[in-house]
Amino acid sequence: MLIYLSLSALATFIATLVLLRLGQPSLPAVAHLLLTVGIMPLIFGAITHFVPVLTRSGAAPGSLLLAPILLQLAGGLAFLSFIGEAPAAGFSAAAGGTLLLAALLAGWMTLRARRTLGTPHPGWRWYLAAVGLLAVALILVPAMTCWPQARHPLRLVHLHLNVLGFVGLSALGTLQVLLPTVLNSTDATASQRLRRQLPVALAAILMVAVGAALSLPVALAGALLLAGVVLRLAHSSLRQHGWRRLLDDGAAAPLCGALAGFLLLLCMGAGHAVGALAGRDSVVAFIVGFLLPLVTGALTQLLPVWLLRGKRTARRDRLHVALRRGGAQRALLFLVAAACLGIGVTGALWLALLGLLYFVAVLLQALQANRERA
C-alpha cells in the first residue's frame, strides 16, 4: 500500500504541475487534487507506519490500511465538484467521509498510545494534533455552505488548518525523527523538543489561521512563533551534523530544503498579509518549495525500507545510494522555483517539473537496477 501511495503522490504532483502550467482548472481545484488525492492519503499511510514504531506496538489493522484508498475516492469527488462534474453537495459528502476516517485514525492512535509499555515517543502527539486540526478544517466545509456570508473567513481558516496544521505538523513531527535516521545517528534532544514545541506550534497555527481570516496582526505573531519552531529544528540538526554533511546526503538535503521552503512560505504569507505578495502565488510556492522536497526527500529514505522490508541488506543499501543521487540539486531547483513563483514568475513551474521528473527518472532507474540484481 505504501509503495502505491508513494507512486500515486508522484503522479499527482506531475499532474498538478502540468495543470498549473496550463492554467486550467482553477488553482483551488488543482490544489485540492494534490492534497486530497496525493498528499493526504500518503500522510495517513505514513502515520499508520510510524505510530506502531513510536508506540512499540504491532502493525496497523488491515481495515485502517485501506483508509488512504477511501481518502482518494473522497478527494476525487471533491475535485469533480470543483470543476462542475459533480454536484456541489459533493464537497460536504467528501468532507464528511474524510472526517470519519480522520476520527478513526485519531482513535486508533490514542488506543495504541495508551497500551504502550512505558511512555510512547512524543512524536505520536504531533500526528494526533495534525489529524485534530484536519478534523476542524473538514467541519468548516459544510459550515461554508450553511453561512455563505462567512464563506471567505471560513475558507481562510480551512486553508491554514490544512496547510500549516495537518500537513505542517505531520511534516515537522516526522522530520525531527526522520532526519537523524537518514544520517544514521540519534538526536538526544528530539523527544524533549517535541514535547515542548507542540503547544507552541499549535498556538502559532491557530493564531495564523484566525488572524488571516479576520485580518488581525496576530497572524504575523503566529508566523514568527512557527518560524521559531522550524529554526530550533534546523539549529539542532546543524549543531549535531554540520551543514556539509546535511547537504552532501541526497536524502537529508531535500528534507533540509523542505524546512527552508516552509520558512519561505511563512515569509510569503507575511508578505501577503501586508499586501506585498499575492496569496495565489504563495499557494503555488508552498507546493513547489515545501511539498516537493519534503516528499521526494522522505521517499528517498523510506521507499527502500518499504520495498525491502525486514533487516538491512546490501540490496537495500544499494537502492538507498541510487535514490540519493542528485538530491541536493533537486532541492535547489525546487527552492529556486518556489522563490520565483512566490513573486509571480509562473515560468518557474518548468524548473519544478524538471526537478520532479529528475527524481522520477532516478527512481525508475534504481528500481530497474534493483530488479535485475534480485
Beta strands, then each sheet from edge to edge (+ up, - down):
end
